[in-house]
Amino acid sequence: MSVLALARPELLTLKAYSSARLEAGRASVMLNANESPTLPFVGDLLGLNRYPDPQPRSLMDTLAALYGTRPECVFVGRGSDEAIDLLTRAFCRAGQDAVLISPPTFGMYAVAAGVQGASVISEPLTADTDFRLNVDRLITAALAAPVKLVYVCTPNNPTGSRVPLADIERLAAALAGRALVVVDEAYLEYAGSESAVGLIDRYPHVCVLRTMSKAYALAGARLGTLIAHEEIIGLVRRIMAPYPLPTPCVDAALKALAVRDEHQARIAATVQERERVYGALTGIRDIRRVWPSRANFLAFQVDDARSIWNQLADQGVLIRDVSHYLKLAGGLRVTIGSPVENDQFLEAVGRVLA
Ligand SMILES: Cc1ncc(COP(=O)(O)O)c(C=O)c1O
């Protein structure tokens, strides 16, 4: 059975928009896309008068090599946010299908479902001390309802906890033919764990999300990657925007991806800083708990999160109030910044909680 048996049937026969750049690549006389023949007045940013390649081969090849897959199994969109949106639209029928999430977790899964008119079923992470994925309960919940997408965020935002690959595989084995397992690895670079990409050959309903917004410092370029069975990638490309990737963003990504060693060094430095900040926060008496994290942020618990957040903001230090998330009462989340920023944060916390 094809994995597309899970998709919205009407999309399988939908005629995709055929962009000028897809129909014909580039030639010396380009008169097929109603573009301006002149370069824009933006200095030396070349080529912006032309529509970009919707899925540029050089970027696909580079990202496929980076993430350990083949270019046919890669879709790049405007952040992984767009990939989440496209998967939801491709697989969830409005008013009929559902997505399954494990709160507390990243908010866009539920937002994308809401926009599509799909319902959201929640199977919370386990005890609030370790935030483990409740695999058995997830399987039961997914099989009991018309669930099309099951999200696994590892390391999870905002808890920083990670999901063992064996748990993801057990979930995938149980849901074959029933639902896609969407593994969001936005922060995997900081976790030092193995990607779920290796599962796709055996479980074609496993999809993996990666992003250039975190470890590659390109949040402003909006580039996120979906890695999936090529049939799923084909379906997503069928419903993608005609030209999702702006030329300067693709250029920036290729430049960034050319310097792998520097990224490794930066990631290692962030992990080291994370452990330093973790140690410092655990030493502050009025912080009730700091959750160990495998990502580039830390969640911690105080008595009055809103008041602490406000007092830090008054001192010019912005962190995230996550106290409204399920099981995160009193929760705040701080991103690991530069050593100087981390010191400023710790000094401000020290003043506020003194
Ligand atoms: C878990 C997770 N997934 C996906 C995203 C979206 O990332 P982007 O759209 O920038 O690729 C984020 C952003 O914070 C995130 O925390």
The ligand as an SDF file (V2000), in Angstrom:
LIG
                    3D

 16 16  0  0  0  0  0  0  0  0999 V2000
   10.1620   22.5230   17.8070 C   0  0  0  0  0  0  0  0  0  0  0  0
   10.1290   23.5490   16.7490 C   0  0  0  0  0  0  0  0  0  0  0  0
    9.8160   23.1680   15.5050 N   0  0  0  0  0  0  0  0  0  0  0  0
    9.7790   24.0550   14.4990 C   0  0  0  0  0  0  0  0  0  0  0  0
   10.0450   25.3920   14.7170 C   0  0  0  0  0  0  0  0  0  0  0  0
    9.9160   26.3330   13.5620 C   0  0  0  0  0  0  0  0  0  0  0  0
   11.1540   26.6440   13.0740 O   0  0  0  0  0  0  0  0  0  0  0  0
   11.3390   27.3590   11.6660 P   0  0  0  0  0  0  0  0  0  0  0  0
    9.9830   27.5970   11.0800 O   0  0  0  0  0  0  0  0  0  0  0  0
   12.0620   28.6160   11.9620 O   0  0  0  0  0  0  0  0  0  0  0  0
   12.1400   26.3820   10.8560 O   0  0  0  0  0  0  0  0  0  0  0  0
   10.3750   25.8270   15.9910 C   0  0  0  0  0  0  0  0  0  0  0  0
   10.6600   27.2530   16.2440 C   0  0  0  0  0  0  0  0  0  0  0  0
   10.9000   27.7270   17.3000 O   0  0  0  0  0  0  0  0  0  0  0  0
   10.4100   24.8810   17.0450 C   0  0  0  0  0  0  0  0  0  0  0  0
   10.6930   25.2370   18.3040 O   0  0  0  0  0  0  0  0  0  0  0  0
  1  2  1  0
  2  3  1  0
  2 15  2  0
  3  4  2  0
  4  5  1  0
  5  6  1  0
  5 12  2  0
  6  7  1  0
  7  8  1  0
  8  9  2  0
  8 10  1  0
  8 11  1  0
 12 13  1  0
 12 15  1  0
 13 14  2  0
 15 16  1  0
M  END
$$$$
